[in-house]
Each structure stands twice: as structure tokens, then as C-alpha cells.
Amino acid sequence: VDAALAGMGICQLPEFYVLPYICAGELVPILAEFAPEEEPVWAVYPQRRHLLPKISRLVEALRVELPIALGSSRDMLDMPRQAIE
């Protein structure tokens, strides 16, 4: 992202990573028609009969919060820049 911010070219990064720069007007989304398809997010952990409570809580938090966080990023990208500020 540093090279793109310095005007040295373009970059392809996850939306959540570049969203602050887009909102600040430092980067502009281009070539949207070539965006990669969305991929699922996987939580990989050992399958055990009694999973550690902290692992269960993490997996549940990811299941609930990640779609909200990623959805809000996508919603913000669809908004006019003035509405974001």
C-alpha cells in the first residue's frame, strides 16, 4: 500500500485494509470489474470432543462479528465519499 500511496502504481488488497485510505481520499478504487470473487473465511482448529472454551468463544465471535465487520466495509465503499466523512 505504501507504493500506491506514494503514487508509484496500483495495488490489489483486501477492502478492510485499504478502507481508511479510501475514506481519507488517499486512494481511489479502480478496475472494480476485475475484483476477485469473495472467498469464505475458515477457522481451522483441532477437532476434539471437548474444545477449549476460549477456542469456542473465538470461533463464535468470528462467526458473528466478521460478517458484520466485512459487510460494513463493503457498505462504506458503496457510499459517496461525502457521506463517509
Backbone as numpy.savetxt, mean C-alpha at the origin, in Angstrom:
# Nx Ny Nz CAx CAy CAz Cx Cy Cz
12.71 5.34 -4.79 11.88 6.53 -4.79 12.76 7.79 -4.79
13.94 7.70 -4.22 14.82 8.88 -4.18 15.16 9.37 -5.58
15.42 8.44 -6.50 15.75 8.82 -7.87 14.57 9.53 -8.54
13.37 9.01 -8.34 12.18 9.65 -8.93 11.96 11.03 -8.32
12.15 11.16 -7.02 12.00 12.46 -6.36 13.04 13.46 -6.87
14.21 12.95 -7.24 15.28 13.81 -7.76 15.11 14.11 -9.25
14.04 13.59 -9.86 13.78 13.86 -11.27 14.60 13.02 -12.22
15.09 11.88 -11.75 15.97 11.04 -12.56 15.22 9.97 -13.34
13.92 9.89 -13.20 13.18 8.88 -13.93 11.89 8.52 -13.21
11.35 7.38 -13.59 10.09 6.92 -13.00 10.37 5.70 -12.12
9.40 5.37 -11.29 9.54 4.19 -10.43 8.20 3.48 -10.36
8.25 2.20 -10.04 7.03 1.42 -9.83 7.12 0.84 -8.43
6.33 1.39 -7.53 6.35 1.00 -6.13 4.92 0.82 -5.64
4.75 0.11 -4.52 3.40 -0.04 -3.96 2.79 1.33 -3.62
1.49 1.44 -3.80 0.80 2.70 -3.55 1.01 3.20 -2.13
0.97 2.30 -1.15 1.10 2.74 0.23 2.47 3.37 0.49
3.46 3.00 -0.32 4.81 3.53 -0.15 4.93 4.95 -0.72
4.31 5.21 -1.85 4.45 6.50 -2.52 3.31 7.48 -2.22
2.27 7.03 -1.54 1.11 7.88 -1.28 1.48 9.21 -0.62
2.35 9.24 0.39 2.69 10.55 0.98 3.30 11.52 -0.04
4.10 11.01 -0.95 4.73 11.85 -1.97 3.71 12.32 -3.00
2.75 11.47 -3.33 1.69 11.85 -4.26 0.81 12.92 -3.63
0.44 12.73 -2.37 -0.40 13.70 -1.67 0.29 15.05 -1.53
1.62 15.02 -1.38 2.39 16.26 -1.24 2.68 16.91 -2.59
2.30 16.25 -3.68 2.55 16.79 -5.00 3.98 16.59 -5.48
4.74 15.76 -4.77 6.13 15.51 -5.15 6.24 14.45 -6.24
5.28 13.55 -6.32 5.23 12.54 -7.37 3.84 12.56 -8.00
3.76 12.13 -9.24 2.49 12.08 -9.97 2.34 10.68 -10.55
1.20 10.01 -10.31 0.99 8.69 -10.91 0.91 8.81 -12.43
1.62 7.93 -13.12 1.57 7.88 -14.59 1.43 6.42 -15.01
1.12 6.20 -16.26 1.03 4.86 -16.83 0.11 3.93 -16.03
-1.01 4.47 -15.55 -1.93 3.68 -14.73 -2.43 2.44 -15.47
-2.51 2.53 -16.79 -3.00 1.38 -17.56 -2.03 0.20 -17.53
-0.81 0.43 -17.08 0.18 -0.64 -16.98 0.43 -1.09 -15.54
-0.42 -0.67 -14.63 -0.27 -1.06 -13.23 -0.42 -2.56 -13.10
0.38 -3.19 -12.24 0.24 -4.64 -12.06 -1.09 -4.97 -11.39
-1.55 -6.18 -11.64 -2.79 -6.62 -10.99 -2.54 -6.77 -9.49
-3.61 -6.59 -8.73 -3.49 -6.74 -7.28 -3.15 -8.18 -6.94
-2.32 -8.34 -5.94 -1.92 -9.65 -5.46 -2.42 -9.84 -4.03
-2.78 -11.05 -3.67 -3.19 -11.27 -2.28 -2.00 -11.15 -1.34
-2.29 -10.86 -0.09 -1.27 -10.81 0.95 -1.42 -12.08 1.78
-0.31 -12.75 2.01 -0.33 -14.01 2.75 0.38 -13.86 4.08
-0.18 -14.42 5.11 0.50 -14.54 6.41 0.91 -16.00 6.54
2.20 -16.25 6.55 2.71 -17.62 6.61 3.24 -17.87 8.02
2.74 -18.91 8.63 3.16 -19.25 9.99 3.04 -20.76 10.16
3.77 -21.32 11.12 3.70 -22.78 11.30 2.30 -23.21 11.73
1.83 -24.28 11.14 0.52 -24.79 11.51 0.68 -25.70 12.72
0.12 -25.26 13.79 0.19 -26.03 15.04 -1.22 -26.12 15.60
-1.40 -27.13 16.41 -2.71 -27.30 17.03 -3.03 -26.10 17.93
-2.04 -25.68 18.71 -2.23 -24.55 19.62 -1.29 -23.43 19.20
-1.80 -22.53 18.41 -1.02 -21.41 17.92 -0.80 -20.42 19.06
0.39 -19.84 19.12 0.66 -18.85 20.16 -0.35 -17.71 20.06
-0.85 -17.23 21.19 -1.85 -16.16 21.16 -1.38 -14.92 20.41
-0.09 -14.57 20.54 0.38 -13.37 19.86 0.35 -13.55 18.34
0.57 -14.77 17.85 0.49 -15.02 16.41 -0.97 -14.95 15.96
-1.86 -15.53 16.74 -3.29 -15.46 16.41 -3.77 -14.01 16.34
-3.34 -13.19 17.30 -3.74 -11.78 17.32 -3.18 -11.03 16.11
-1.92 -11.33 15.76 -1.32 -10.68 14.61 -2.07 -11.03 13.32
-2.34 -12.30 13.12 -3.05 -12.73 11.92 -4.43 -12.09 11.86
-5.13 -12.04 12.96 -6.45 -11.43 12.98 -6.37 -9.93 12.72
-5.37 -9.26 13.29 -5.19 -7.83 13.04 -4.91 -7.57 11.56
-4.07 -8.40 10.95 -3.79 -8.25 9.52 -5.05 -8.46 8.70
-5.83 -9.45 9.06 -7.06 -9.76 8.33 -8.04 -8.59 8.38
-8.11 -7.92 9.51 -9.07 -6.83 9.68 -8.52 -5.50 9.17
-7.30 -5.17 9.57 -6.76 -3.83 9.34 -6.15 -3.62 7.96
-5.54 -4.64 7.39 -4.84 -4.46 6.12 -5.78 -4.04 4.98
-6.94 -4.68 4.83 -7.84 -4.21 3.76 -8.29 -2.76 3.97
-8.48 -2.37 5.22 -8.88 -0.99 5.50 -7.76 -0.04 5.11
-6.53 -0.36 5.52 -5.39 0.51 5.22 -5.14 0.59 3.72
-5.15 -0.52 3.04 -4.89 -0.51 1.60 -6.04 0.11 0.84
-7.25 -0.11 1.29 -8.41 0.50 0.65 -8.40 2.01 0.79
-8.00 2.51 1.95 -7.96 3.95 2.14 -6.88 4.58 1.28
-5.78 3.88 1.06 -4.73 4.39 0.17 -5.28 4.51 -1.24
-5.95 3.49 -1.70 -6.50 3.50 -3.06 -7.56 4.60 -3.18
-8.39 4.77 -2.15 -9.41 5.81 -2.19 -8.77 7.19 -2.29
-7.68 7.40 -1.56 -7.01 8.70 -1.59 -6.40 8.98 -2.95
-5.91 7.95 -3.63 -5.33 8.15 -4.96 -6.39 8.54 -5.97
-7.63 8.11 -5.76 -8.71 8.42 -6.68 -9.30 9.82 -6.45
-8.94 10.44 -5.32 -9.49 11.74 -4.98 -8.69 12.85 -5.67
-9.34 13.97 -5.97 -8.58 15.12 -6.47 -7.59 15.57 -5.40
-6.45 16.08 -5.83 -5.40 16.45 -4.89 -5.88 17.48 -3.88
-6.71 18.42 -4.28 -7.20 19.44 -3.37 -7.99 18.82 -2.23
-8.72 17.75 -2.51 -9.53 17.10 -1.48 -8.67 16.40 -0.45
-7.48 15.95 -0.85 -6.58 15.26 0.07 -5.95 16.23 1.04
-5.60 17.41 0.55 -4.93 18.41 1.39 -5.93 18.97 2.33
